[in-house]
Structures are given as structure tokens and as C-alpha cells.
């Protein structure tokens, strides 16, 4: 499972680099609550965070919801199984 998530992340990073110009910034109005990026016109799955290091998912893309859900649910299932 970790290998699949790693492969998806690497694919998304490569796709993001191909689809976006490094000098282009994300519009301020697309950041909800200052932390969540939602822009249906942006083809990128991941965008650079506004502050700090790392990337943020583009929540306008259904695949980003799937990845975030898996990243939240898998640890919960593992912890529940370990506690049983």
C-alpha cells in the first residue's frame, strides 16, 4: 500500500512539473481558509504551499480527495487492527 501511495505521489509531482510553469503563482482567491487550494481551472494535482515547504493538494480534483482519504483512513484501520 505504501508503494502505491509513493508511486501516486511521484506521478503527481512529475505531472505538476509538466503542467505548471515554476514562475507561476497560485491565485490568492483559490486558497480557502488560507490552507486549502481549490482551483478547477488548474490542471495540477499538487501545488506548492503558500507558506513553508511542501505541496498541497488541489481539492478541485477528485483524485486528490481519494489520496487524502486513503492517507487518513489507512492509519486509522492499522491502529484499530493493532488495538484489537
N, C-alpha and C positions, 0 to 999 in steps of 0.2 A: 504494500500500500504506500509506503514511504517512497519507494522508487517511482511509482506512478505520479505521486504528487510532485516529486522532484522533476520528472520529465515534463509535466504540465507547466511548472514554473519556468523551466529553461526555455520551453517553446514560447511561452508568453513573453519572456524577456526578449527573445530574438525577434518575435513579431512586433513588439513595441518599438524596438530599434529600427526595424524596417519601415514602419508606418509613420513614425514621427520624426520630425527634424529636431535635433538636440537643442537648437536655439529657441524653439517654440515653447511658450509657457502655457500653462493651463489657465483658462479664464477664471477670474475670481468668482463669478456668479455660478459656476459649476460646482463649487465646494459648498456642500451643505453642512451646517454647523461647524464649518471650518476644518472638518476632518474627513468627510465622506465625499468622494468625487463622483458626480453623476452627470455625464455628458453623452447623450445618444449620438451626436454627430462625430464624436471622437472614436476612431476605429480601434484605438489601443485598449487592451485588456488591463494593462497596468500602466500607471503614470507615476512620475517621480512625486514624492510627497512635497507639500508646500514648505514644511519646516523639518529639519533634521535629515537623517539618512533613510534610505529605503524607498519602497514603492507602495502605492495604494491602489486597490482595485477600482476599476471604473464600474460602479454599480448599475450603470445603464445596460451592461452586457450580461445576459443570462448565465454565461459560463463563470463569471466572477462570483455570482451568488452560489453556484454549485460548489466552487472551490472553497469559498468561505464556510459554507455549511459543512462540508466534509472536514475541514480543518477544526471546526468546533465540535462536531458530533463524534468523530473517531476517538479523540482523547476521553470524552465522557464515557463512551462504550468500554474503552480499555480500563478506565478506573472503576466502572461498575462491575466489570468482569473480575477484576483483581480483588474487589471488596467482597465478592460472593464466595 
